[in-house]
Amino acid sequence: MKWTDTREIAIALAEKHPDIDPKTIRFTDLHQWAMELEGFDDAPERSGERILEAIQMAWMEEVE
């Protein structure tokens, strides 16, 4: 997975952290958790606020 795979990252995060409300997560935590996902292979600096927002939105859609 790369940072641009926002939907895939969101699904993986929802599965790995089912008790977390994605509306309450800090971007620093979201960034770290995404990088820790199995199959994630991208440079940390390639992420930014825009990508993290997209992941968060997709995660919120996934849990609804």
FENQUIGI-V718008 format. One record per backbone hydrogen bond with DSSP energy under -1.0 kcal/mol. NH is the residue of the N-H (numbers start at 1). CO is the residue of the C=O. If there is no record, write none. Layout:
nh:NH co:CO
nh:NH co:CO
This chain:
nh:5 co:2
nh:6 co:4
nh:9 co:5
nh:10 co:6
nh:11 co:7
nh:12 co:8
nh:13 co:9
nh:14 co:10
nh:15 co:11
nh:16 co:12
nh:17 co:13
nh:20 co:17
nh:24 co:21
nh:30 co:26
nh:31 co:27
nh:32 co:28
nh:33 co:29
nh:34 co:30
nh:35 co:31
nh:36 co:32
nh:37 co:34
nh:40 co:37
nh:41 co:1
nh:46 co:43
nh:47 co:44
nh:52 co:48
nh:53 co:49
nh:54 co:50
nh:55 co:51
nh:56 co:52
nh:57 co:53
nh:58 co:54
nh:59 co:55
nh:60 co:56
nh:61 co:57
nh:62 co:58
nh:63 co:59
